[in-house]
């Protein structure tokens, strides 16, 4: 899989900086991600035909998918998205303005988006798992590689890249001695559980009972809520747009009341 990267930041990010990030992310994919998932890709910086991305005419795309580095906000409730255009070509956006507002590294965001594009290019995969508010009930979790650990990153060749989930994360129960995410960080003496979420992260799922999609964060996790509120400043959510669930409620742990991530 070749993922074309198009730099449309109008000089905010130089092509040299983008090439440096791409080199590190390609190494992350090949040496860290692919050995666990048997899924790989190569990011490649391309030229650009215009000053703005065109969703229905991806003239810049010379590979199997495309990610735009774009300064403006284009979607609601998402830092970036990897939906596809009408021709079925997977594409995504990294909104550098939102990245800056979140106080995150754009390279980690590019890494996050690339890994999720590799795993679910059409944004239509789900995995059956427990409802985080009532583990006796079953829901369909979004097949996202980084959301549950999205506040965590590490460095490859000095470049910040995103932590990601491992296959055992999507199993029905915690495997003895297994690892559910690449970094395996411990919080209060416990590492990430299957279908769980680490501080600063969140997960999304579709509930077949009420036929609604919901975003879940830990109770009292102000950082996760802050991220979701900032992401609500855009126009159309990646998953919400695809699955018609705009303004999906955010559940804060336990059986707390649902809160909706919207622009203030």
Buried (B, 14 or more C-beta within 10 A) or exposed (E): BBBBBBBBBEEBBEEEBBBBBBBBBBBBBEEBBBEBBEBEBBBBBBEEEEEEBEBEEBEBBEBBBBBBBBBBBBBBBBBBBBBBBEEEBBBBBBBBBBBEBBEBBBBBBBBBBBBBBBBBBEBEEBBEBBBBBEEEEBBBBBBBBBBBBBBBBBEBEEBBBBBBBBEBBBBEEBEEEBBBBBBEBEEEEEBBEBBBBBBBBBBBBBBEEEEBBBBBBBEEBEBBBBBBBBBBBBEBBBBBBBBEBBEBBBBBBEEEEBBBBBEE
